[in-house]
Amino acid sequence: MRSRSIIITMVVAAVLVLILYYPGKQSNQPLKVYVIFQEDEARILLEKFKKETGQSYEVIRMSGGEASYHLLQMNKTGIDVVLGGPADLHEQLKKNGKLIRYSSRMVDKIPGIYKDKDGYWTGMYMGALAIGVNEQVWKQDPLLATLALPERYEDLLRPELKGKIEIPDPETSGTGYTLLASLAQERGEEKAVELMHALKIQSSSTTFSGISSAQRLAVGEVAAVVSFMGDQLRFTNSGYAIYSSIPPQAGWEIGAVSILKSGDNKAAAKQLVDFVLSSDAQTDYMNSAFSLPVLPNIKVHPLLASVKLEKLLTTYRFDIAAEHRDTLLSRWRVVNEH
């Protein structure tokens, strides 16, 4: 009788091991993913992941500001992975104890500048802030046609551009906050908020997300915007006449991936992190989103070949951007109330 009990126990243990660790088996529970970039770009990756692993998924599209609010203020649970969005968002989550540490099998291939030294998040792409101009709108506007195209943020403050530019809102948009935080690190908080406020007054509106600015630029609703270059190149690739330039000391992002402590599907979450950090996934993402991969030795898309990264603010610190977020946004609100 005792030997029979031992056999039954061993069989049960073996079955549990197979359920937990056999790579071909996936949880029936969908992997829940907060996506901070475009949903169509995410689905290209997630459908390929599903095909390779059999793992179902649910996408919840969020802007960076929305994700920060939901995960920090509302203490949202049940989400497994935060996919994309500037690294300062992931730094916030790390500092608030929301993430688990995970060192992917791909992590050693990724340069140190693109990953958290403590292993809580890893970069999967990088992108630079850029000034985008709709060349057709510019040439057809009698006040703009004779002006040189803007190369610096201050060029967007020309009186001829009043009501013809747009910036994303730093409270709701990761792009907008990257702009504010990088200006603060370059020239101090007071001057940064002052310039951002001047750009807001000059704008026809402030958009909820960076991609919204790029969309409005592409269809000619505004003449110029500040957004991530990848969002602009996405429309350039579709045939829109957009001129993009990186201003001096421009802010930039590491688009990161991290696993939430409150998630219910950590094994699948780790598989997804491994997948999006792979060379194939980064190449696929580059070709749809036009952000630069963080893995070396990936041949860049022709539209990215002329991107001048030497113009970037090389001293930009994502941890400082995360640490100063509340203070910076408070100063931003105070200025905009007057």
For each residue, the residues with C-beta under 8 A, 3 or more apart:
1: 4 5
2: 5 6
3: 6 7
4: 1 7 8
5: 1 2 8 9
6: 2 3 9 10
7: 3 4 10 11
8: 4 5 11 12
9: 5 6 12 13
10: 6 7 13 14
11: 7 8 14 15
12: 8 9 15 16
13: 9 10 16 17
14: 10 11 17 18
15: 11 12 18 19
16: 12 13 19 20
17: 13 14 20 21 22
18: 14 15 21 22 25
19: 15 16 22 25
20: 16 17 267
21: 17 18
22: 17 18 19 25
23:
24: 54
25: 18 19 22
26: 53 54 55 56 268
27: 31 55 265 267 268
28: 56
29: 264 265
30: 56 57 58 265
31: 27 55 56 57 58 80 81 265 268 269 272
32: 57 58 60 78 79 80 81 263 264 265
33: 42 46 57 58 59 60 79 80 81 82 83 272
34: 60 62 67 70 71 79 81 82 83
35: 38 39 42 59 60 61 62 83 84
36: 62 63 64 67 82 83 84 85 89 174 255
37: 41 42 83 84 85 255 289
38: 35 41 42 61 211 234 289
39: 35 42 43 59 61
40: 43 44 288
41: 37 38 44 45 285 288 289
42: 33 35 37 38 39 45 46 59 61 83 84
43: 39 40 46 47 59
44: 40 41 47 48 284 285 288
45: 41 42 48 49 275 276 281 284 285
46: 33 42 43 49 50 57 59 272
47: 43 44 50 51
48: 44 45 51 52 275 281 284
49: 45 46 52 53 55 57 271 272 275 276 281
50: 46 47 53 54 55 56 57
51: 47 48
52: 48 49 275
53: 26 49 50 268 271 275
54: 24 26 50
55: 26 27 31 49 50 268 271 272
56: 26 28 30 31 50
57: 30 31 32 33 46 49 50
58: 30 31 32 33
59: 33 35 39 42 43 46
60: 32 33 34 35 79
61: 35 38 39 42
62: 34 35 36 66 67 70
63: 36 66 67 172 173 174 208 209
64: 36 67 68 85 86 89 173 174 175 177
65: 68 69 169 170 171 172 173 174 176 177
66: 62 63 69 70 172
67: 34 36 62 63 64 70 71 82 85 89
68: 64 65 71 72 73 89 92 325
69: 65 66 72 73 74
70: 34 62 66 67 73 74 76
71: 34 67 68 74 75 76 79 82 93 98 260
72: 68 69 75 92 93 96 98
73: 68 69 70
74: 69 70 71
75: 71 72
76: 70 71 79 262
77: 262
78: 32 262 263 264
79: 32 33 34 60 71 76 82 260 262 263
80: 31 32 33 259 260 263 264 265 266 268 269 272
81: 31 32 33 34 257 258 259 260 263 269 272 273
82: 33 34 36 67 71 79 85 89 90 93 256 257 258 260
83: 33 34 35 36 37 42 257 272 276
84: 35 36 37 42 124 125 255 256 257
85: 36 37 64 67 82 89 90 174 255 256
86: 64 89 90 174 177 178 253 254 255 256 318 321
87: 90 91 116 121 123 253 254 255 256 318
88: 91 92 174 177 178 181 318 319 321 322 325
89: 36 64 67 68 82 85 86 92 93 174 256 322
90: 82 85 86 87 93 94 99 116 120 121 256 258
91: 87 88 94 95 116 121 318 319 321 322 323
92: 68 72 88 89 95 96 322 325
93: 71 72 82 89 90 96 98 99 120 121 258 260
94: 90 91 97 98 99 116 118 120 121 258
95: 91 92 322 323
96: 72 92 93
97: 94 261
98: 71 72 93 94 260 261 262
99: 90 93 94 120 121 258 259 260 261
100: 120 259 260 261 266
101: 118 119 120
102: 119 120 259 270 273
103: 107 119
104: 107 122 270 273 274 277
105: 274
106: 109 110 122 274 277 278 295
107: 103 104 110 115 119 122 277
108:
109: 106 295 296
110: 106 107 114 115 122 123 277 294 295
111: 114 115 294 296
112: 115 117
113: 254
114: 110 111 122 123 126 254 294
115: 107 110 111 112 119 121 122 123
116: 87 90 91 94 119 120 121 122 256
117: 112
118: 94 101
119: 101 102 103 107 115 116 122
120: 90 93 94 99 100 101 102 116 258
121: 87 90 91 93 94 99 115 116 256 257 258
122: 104 106 107 110 114 115 116 119 256 257 258 273 277
123: 87 110 114 115 126 254 255 256 294
124: 84 255 256 257 276 277 281 282 285 293 294
125: 84 230 254 255 282 285 286 289 291 292 293 294
126: 114 123 252 253 254 255 291 292 294
127: 228 229 230 252 253 255 291 292
128: 228 229 246 250 251 252 253 307 309 311 312
129: 175 178 179 182 226 227 228 229 246 247 250 251 252
130: 226 227 228 229 232 244 245 246 247 250
131: 150 151 153 155 156 224 225 226 244 245 246 247
132: 213 214 217 224 225 226 227 229 232 242 243 244
133: 138 149 150 217 223 224 242 243 244
134: 137 138 217 218 220 222 223 224 240 241 242
135: 138 139 241 242 243
136: 139 140 220 241
137: 134 140 141 144 220 222 223
138: 133 134 135 141 144 145 149 223 224
139: 135 136 144 145
140: 136 137 145
141: 137 138 144 145 164 223
142: 145
143: 147 160
144: 137 138 139 141 147 160 161 164 223
145: 138 139 140 141 142
146:
147: 143 144 158 160
148: 151 155
149: 133 138 243 245
150: 131 133 155 156 158 161 224 245
151: 131 148 155 245 247 248
152: 155 247 248
153: 131 156 157 183 195 199 226 247
154: 157 195
155: 131 148 150 151 152 158
156: 131 150 153 161 165 199 202 224 226
157: 153 154 161 198 199 202
158: 147 150 155 161
159: 162
160: 143 144 147 164
161: 144 150 156 157 158 164 165 202 223 224
162: 159 202
163: 202 203 204
164: 141 144 160 161 204 222 223 224
165: 156 161 199 202 203 204 222 223 224 225 226
166: 203 204 205 206 207 213 216 217 222 224 225 226
167: 176 179 196 199 200 203 206 207 213 225 226
168: 172 173 175 176 179 206 207 208 209 210 212 213 226 227
169: 65 172 173 176 206 207 208
170: 65 173 176 177 179 180 196 328 329 332
171: 65 176 177 329 332 333
172: 63 65 66 168 169 176 208 209
173: 63 64 65 168 169 170 176 177 207 208 209 210
174: 36 63 64 65 85 86 88 89 177 178 209 210 253
175: 64 129 168 178 179 209 210 213 226 227 228 231
176: 65 167 168 169 170 171 172 173 179 180 206 210
177: 64 65 86 88 170 171 173 174 180 181 321 325 328 329
178: 86 88 129 174 175 181 182 228 251 252 253 321
179: 129 167 168 170 175 176 182 183 196 226 251
180: 170 176 177 183 184 192 193 196 328 329 332
181: 88 177 178 184 185 251 316 320 321 324 325 328
182: 129 178 179 185 186 249 250 251 252 313 316 321
183: 153 179 180 186 187 191 192 195 196 251
184: 180 181 187 188 189 192 193 324 328
185: 181 182 313 315 316 317 320 321
186: 182 183 192 249 313
187: 183 184 191 192 195
188: 184 191 192
189: 184 192 193 324 327 328 331
190: 193 194 331
191: 183 187 188 194 195
192: 180 183 184 186 187 188 189 195 196 328
193: 180 184 189 190 196 197 328 331 332 335
194: 190 191 197 198 335
195: 153 154 183 187 191 192 198 199
196: 167 170 179 180 183 192 193 199 200 332
197: 193 194 200 201 332 335 336
198: 157 194 195 201 202
199: 153 156 157 165 167 195 196 202 203 226
200: 167 196 197 203 206 336
201: 197 198
202: 156 157 161 162 163 165 198 199
203: 163 165 166 167 199 200 206
204: 163 164 165 166 221 222
205: 166
206: 166 167 168 169 176 200 203
207: 166 167 168 169 173 210 212 213 216
208: 63 168 169 172 173 212
209: 63 168 172 173 174 175 212 213
210: 168 173 174 175 176 207 213 214 227 228 231
211: 38 214 215 227 231
212: 168 207 208 209 215 216
213: 132 166 167 168 175 207 209 210 216 217 222 225 226 227 231
214: 132 210 211 217 218 225 227 231 232 234 235
215: 211 212 218 219 235
216: 166 207 212 213 219 221 222 225
217: 132 133 134 166 213 214 220 221 222 223 224 225 227 232 235 242
218: 134 214 215 235 238 240 242
219: 215 216
220: 134 136 137 217
221: 204 216 217
222: 134 137 164 165 166 204 213 216 217 225
223: 133 134 137 138 141 144 161 164 165 217
224: 131 132 133 134 138 150 156 161 164 165 166 217
225: 131 132 165 166 167 213 214 216 217 222 232
226: 129 130 131 132 153 156 165 166 167 168 175 179 199 213
227: 129 130 132 168 175 210 211 213 214 217 231 232
228: 127 128 129 130 175 178 210 231 232 253 291
229: 127 128 129 130 132 232 233 244 246 290 307
230: 125 127 233 234 289 290 291
231: 175 210 211 213 214 227 228 234 235
232: 130 132 214 217 225 227 228 229 235 236 242 244
233: 229 230 236 237 242 244 290 303 304
234: 38 214 230 231 237 238 288 289 290
235: 214 215 217 218 231 232 238 240 242
236: 232 233 239 240 242 244 303
237: 233 234 290 303
238: 218 234 235
239: 236
240: 134 218 235 236
241: 134 135 136
242: 132 133 134 135 217 218 232 233 235 236
243: 132 133 135 149
244: 130 131 132 133 229 232 233 236
245: 130 131 149 150 151
246: 128 129 130 131 229 250 307 308 309 311 312
247: 129 130 131 151 152 153 250 311
248: 151 152 311
249: 182 186 311 312 313
250: 128 129 130 182 246 247 311 312 313
251: 128 129 178 179 181 182 183 312 313 316
252: 126 127 128 129 178 182 312 313 316
253: 86 87 126 127 128 174 178 228
254: 86 87 113 114 123 125 126 294 318
255: 36 37 84 85 86 87 123 124 125 126 127 291
256: 82 84 85 86 87 89 90 116 121 122 123 124
257: 81 82 83 84 121 122 124 272 273 276 277
258: 81 82 90 93 94 99 120 121 122
259: 80 81 99 100 102 263 266 269 270 273
260: 71 79 80 81 82 93 98 99 100 263 269
261: 97 98 99 100
262: 76 77 78 79 98
263: 32 78 79 80 81 259 260 266 269
264: 29 32 78 80
265: 27 29 30 31 32 80 268 269
266: 80 100 259 263 269 270
267: 20 27 270 271
268: 26 27 31 53 55 80 265 271 272
269: 31 80 81 259 260 263 265 266 272 273
270: 102 104 259 266 267 273 274
271: 49 53 55 267 268 274 275
272: 31 33 46 49 55 80 81 83 257 268 269 275 276
273: 81 102 104 122 257 259 269 270 276 277
274: 104 105 106 270 271 277 278
275: 45 48 49 52 53 271 272 278 281
276: 45 49 83 124 257 272 273 281 282 285
277: 104 106 107 110 122 124 257 273 274 281 282 295
278: 106 274 275 281 282
279: 282 283 293 295 298
280: 283 284
281: 45 48 49 124 275 276 277 278 284 285
282: 124 125 276 277 278 279 285 286 293 294 295 298
283: 279 280 286 287 293 298
284: 44 45 48 280 281 287 288
285: 41 44 45 124 125 276 281 282 288 289 291 293
286: 125 282 283 289 290 291 292 293 298 300 301 304
287: 283 284 290 301
288: 40 41 44 234 284 285
289: 37 38 41 125 230 234 285 286
290: 229 230 233 234 237 286 287 301 303 304
291: 125 126 127 228 230 255 285 286
292: 125 126 127 286 300 304 307
293: 124 125 279 282 283 285 286 298 300
294: 110 111 114 123 124 125 126 254 282
295: 106 109 110 277 279 282 298
296: 109 111
297:
298: 279 282 283 286 293 295
299:
300: 286 292 293 304 305
301: 286 287 290 304 305
302: 305
303: 233 236 237 290
304: 233 286 290 292 300 301 307
305: 300 301 302
306:
307: 128 229 246 292 304
308: 246 311
309: 128 246 312
310:
311: 128 246 247 248 249 250 308
312: 128 246 249 250 251 252 309 316
313: 182 185 186 249 250 251 252 316
314:
315: 185
316: 181 182 185 251 252 312 313 321
317: 185 320 321
318: 86 87 88 91 254 321 322
319: 88 91 322 323
320: 181 185 317 323 324
321: 86 88 91 177 178 181 182 185 316 317 318 324 325
322: 88 89 91 92 95 318 319 325
323: 91 95 319 320
324: 181 184 189 320 321 327 328
325: 68 88 92 177 181 321 322 328 329
326: 329 330
327: 189 324 330 331
328: 170 177 180 181 184 189 192 193 324 325 331 332
329: 170 171 177 180 325 326 332 333
330: 326 327 333 334
331: 189 190 193 327 328 334 335
332: 170 171 180 193 196 197 328 329 335 336
333: 171 329 330 336 337
334: 330 331 337 338
335: 193 194 197 331 332 338
336: 197 200 332 333
337: 333 334
338: 334 335
